[in-house]
């Protein structure tokens, strides 16, 4: 059995799921998601389990229930009850190919695992799994979806929220400056004919006041949609300008188009002690 401890918001949970799912597929183990640590991670920015909208082939179980679940699985498989769980704690941000043991009975993963290298060999399967059922997709404001799909649409994500309000997040990550977005817009405008920008943000008032473009601009975020719905609309865009945020990282990554262009910030972490070398895929542009 592989147990993945979930932490953070939807984007972080997607990284953790993808890493655990890929490892489970490689090794033939059952995957269990443990959401019990989500709520205490950011006291100033409460989080919740965000993967319930997807019909994922996994079991979800809080830590308190894991021992009995583990024992049931061991009995079913005829395993010795004395087999001890192995904890794999992510040591650092960069991809570590030898992070996981070759042989194990029960593994607990704790970390963010923010690199597609952990799961890129299962990219097609994960993109199929990480979509909403057809009935839910049909409710994502069809006129907006048609506009996104009929134009040279570019999702543009501005993350502020806890990056501004939480001292820890501000020190480690920090907000991407307007100059970054101007560079990224110019970069895509050189490569995309008649781009239209669909803006996603946790601070739409700030966007209205500060973001001015010489291209059609549509502010998608208005407080009416769930994060997973905004993520799906983002993924439907043809191209992407992401923030230093796992949320818009996934909005871009879930887009399956081979010809998509993705602009990412050159500086992911404000704090130089954090290493971001494996977060942004090599095929994406850095602005």
N, C-alpha and C positions, 0 to 999 in steps of 0.2 A: 504494500500500500504506500502511496505517496500522499502526504498531507501538505497542502500549501497554506501557509498563514497569510491571510490577506491584510493589506495595510493601505491607507490613503484613499484617494478618490477613484472614480471610474477608470481613468487612464492607468493608474498604478495597478489596480486590480486586473486589468486586461493583460499587462505585462506578466503579472504573477500567474494568472491562469495559463497564458500561452506557454510560459516556461514549463510549468508543471504538466500541462497537456502533452507537450512534445516529449518530455522525459517519460511519461507514462506510455506513450505510443512506442517509444524505442525499447522499453523494458518489459512491456506487457503487464504493468501493475495497474491496480485500481487507483483513480485519482479522487481525493477528497479535498474540498475547500473549507477552510476554517475562518469564518468571518468575525470571530469573537474579539479580535484585537483592533478592529476598524474604529470603533467608537471612541476609544481612549487615545488615539494617536495624536489628534489635533484638537485639544480642548476648546480652542478659540474658533475652530472651523469644523464643526461636527460633520462626520462622514457617515455613510450607510452602505450596506451591501448593494452594489450597483449592477451585478451581473444577472439578476433574476429575470430581466426582460429577454435574455437569450435562452434558448432551449438547449442547454449544455449537457453533454453526456457525463455528468459528474454528480457526486453526492455532496451535499453541504451539511456540515456538522460542526457545532461549537466545540471548543477544546474539552469542555467538561464531559461531552458525550463520546469523545474519541476512544477512551480506553475500552468501553464496552463494544463499540463498533469494531475496533481492532481485534478484540478477542473473537467476535463472531466470524470475521474474515479468516483469522488464523484457524479456527475450528473447521471452517468450510474447506480450506485448502490443506488441512492436515499438518499445519505448521506447529512447531513447538511453542508453547505459551511463554517460554522464557526469553524469546527473541526480543532484544532491546531495540527501541527506536533509535535511529541515527539522526542527529540534527545537523543540517547543513546551513550555516549562517553565511550570508553573502559577506565577503571580506572587503570588497571594494567595488566601485562602480564599473570599471572596465570588464569586458567579457572575460570569463575565466573558463576555458574549455575543460579543465580537469576539476571543476567544482564538485562534481557528483561522483560517488563511488561506483565502480563497475558492478558490484554485487551487493544487494541489500534485500532485507525483508520488509522493513518499515522505515520510511524516510520522511523527515519533516523539513520542509524548505522555508527559510525565513530570510526575506530580502526583497529587493525591488526588481532585479533581473532585467534592467532596462537596456536590452540590446536584442535586435532581431536575430543575432547569431545563435541565440539559444533555441530558436524555433523556426528559422527560415526554411528548413527542409520540409516543414509541414505548412508552408504559407498558404497554399491553395485550400487545404482542408480548414485551416483556422478562419480564413475569410468566408468560407461557406458557413461555418458554425457561428461566427460573430456577426450575424445579421438578424434583423427582426423577422418574425413570421409574416407572411404575406398580408394577413388581415391587419396587423399593426402598421406595416409599411404603408398600407392604403390610407391610413389616417394621418399621414405626415403632410398635411396641407398640399393636396395634389397640384394646385396652381403654382405654388412655389417650387415643387419638385420638377414640374414641366419646364419652368423657367431655368432652373439649374441645369437641366439636361439638354435644353435647346440652345444654350449660349456657350461661349468660351468662358465658363464659370470658374472662378478662383475663390476658394474658401480662404478667409483671412481671419486669424484668431488672435485676439488681444486678451491676454490673461493679466488681471490685476488682483482684485480680491485679497486673498491672504498674502500674495506677493507684496502688497502695499501695507496691509494692516498687521500682519504677523511679523514681529521682529526677526524671528528665526528664519522664516521663508525669505524675507527681504534680504537678510545678510547672505544666505546661501545662494539664492537664485536671482532675485531682483527682476524688475519689469523690463521687458525689451523696450528700448527708446523709440520714439517716433522716427528717428533717422533710419533705424533698421527697416521699418515698414516702407519708408520712401525708397530705400535701396532695393528692397525685395519687389516692390511694385514696378520699379523701373526695369529690373532684371527680367521679370516675366513679360512686361510690355514689349520688350525687344524680341521675345520669342513666341508670343501668343497674339494672334490677330483678334482685334476687338474684344479684349478681355472685359468681363463684368465681375465685380468683386462682391462676394457675399460674406458679410462680416459677422463673426460670432464672438461674443464677449460676456464676461460676468459683470461688466460695468458699461452698459449701453449708454448711459448719460455722458460718460467721459468720451465715448466714441463720437457721439453726436457733436460734442463741443470741439474735439481736437482733430479728428481724422478727416482730412480733406483730400480728395483724389480728383484727378483729371479724367476719370473714367466712371462709368455707371457704378454706383455703390448701393447695396441693399443691406440694411441692418436686419439680420435674421433674429437675433436674440432680443426677446421682448418680455421674458418672464413667463410665457405661457407653456413652454415645452419642457419636458424632462431632459436631463443631460444626455441620456441615451438617444433621444429623438434628435437633438442637435448634432450628436456625433454621426448619426446616419445621414442627415442632410449634408454634413460636411463631407462625408465619404462619397456622396453622389456628385460632388463638384469634380470638374475635370483636372484642375490644378490646385495647388495649395501654398499658402504662406502660413507657416506655423509659428507659434510662440515657443519659448523654452518650457514647454508643458507637455506632459505625457498625454493629455486629453487631445490636443490637436495633432500630436505625433500619430495617434491612432486614427484620427480622422483622415490623415493623409495615407497612412499605411493600408487601411482597409479599402482604399480605392484600388481596384484590380487593374486599371488601365496601364498597359505597357508604355504608353507615350505620355504619361502624366509628368508634370514638372512640380517639384516640391522645393520651396525655399525655406531654409532653417537658419536660425541665428548662428553666427560664428562663435559667440560666447554663450554657452548654455548655463554655466554656473558663474555667479559673481565671485564666489569664494574660490580662489585658485587651488585650494586644498582638495577640491573635488575634481575627479578626472572624468571627462565626458567623451573620451575619444571613440567609444563604441556605441554611443547612443544614436547618432545620426547615421543612417545608411550611406554608403559611399556614393550611391547614385544620385543622392539629393544635392541640391545647390546650397552653398553656404554664403550668406549675405551679411 
